[in-house]
Amino acid sequence: MNKLTALLGGTTAILAGPAMAADIVIGVPNWPSVTVTAKILETVIEQNLGYDVELQNGTNSIVFEAMDSGSMQIHPEVWMPNQQNLVDKFVNEKGTVVMSEKSAGAFQGMCVDKATSEKYGVTSIDDLTLPEVAELIDRDGDGKGDLWIGVTGWQSTNVEKIRAKSYGYDQTMELMESDDTIAYAEMDNLVKQGKPWIGFCYGPHYAFALQDLVRLEEPKHDPAKWNVAQPDEDPNWLENSEAAVAWPPLSIHVAWAKALEEDYPGVANMLSNVQLTTDQLSEMTYAQVIEKQDADEYAQQWIKDHEDEVLSWFTQ
């Protein structure tokens, strides 16, 4: 028995008995680090608090709605302000979801591979409005650059549509949406072939370990110029939104159903103390996608390697 389970009284013993529905369901949206974060939380809760945990895939909206209804209990990675509309509705207004005050830092914007930046002088987001820059990444010969802006269903993808309209490069670029694993694999292949790549980038992410990417310069974030709505807030969200400035500072938080505090207070208390770093999340994405490590095995090893850190989640 390790010192964590020893401290908690070896609670894994209560797992014995007939199979039953999961006590706790963790929602898992579709980006690399959240898969590992969810697995780590699942393993920590099962091994040290003795509850049965299940992972279920779902978009951010589905996970928040499920936490509201009680069919899910945990969202491992709420990216703010990407999910601001969901936090406003379920945390601030309805009060059915709680978001941890602890967070990891993050960033997002538009990137270009370093070789393209240096060879063609692509350094600013305003360069995306130039026909000659669009021509660099025009893969299908339609006269517009093929610019990846994110995954369909991500709130950030909608914001990138707003930003493209606001800066004006929606006129020179075809805004592409696809799975990010596929998009970054294409990026890696193109750069290795010496071909230009420009597209959405965010971190923590393994993409920066694959290739040398440079973030495009843009005006500093100004709240007064950041007027962003999501489709569920305004049917004319794109037309009525404007955001010709950089993203605001980002943070990543754990969130959980408010009911968890009464039903499983030990779990809720542990979640309120979870503190992962940007570097740790980057390492997780690299292990998951590039090294193709098994998520279960990686989570088990990560917990062993960070035993004191995990212990602090229970003892603060």
Secondary structure by P-SEA (a helix, b strand, c coil): ccaaaaaacccccccccccccccbbbbbccccaaaaaaaaaaaaaaaccbbbbbbbbbcaaaaaaaaaacccccccccccccaaaaaaacccccccbbbbcbbbbbbbbbbccaaaaaacccccccccccaaaaaaacccccccccccccccccaaaaaaaaaaaaaccccccccccccaaaaaaaaaaaaaacbbbbbccccccccccccbbbbbbcccccccccccccccccccccccccccccccbbbbbbbbbcccccccaaaaaaaaaccccaaaaaaaaaacccccccaaaaaaaaaaaaaaaaaaaccc
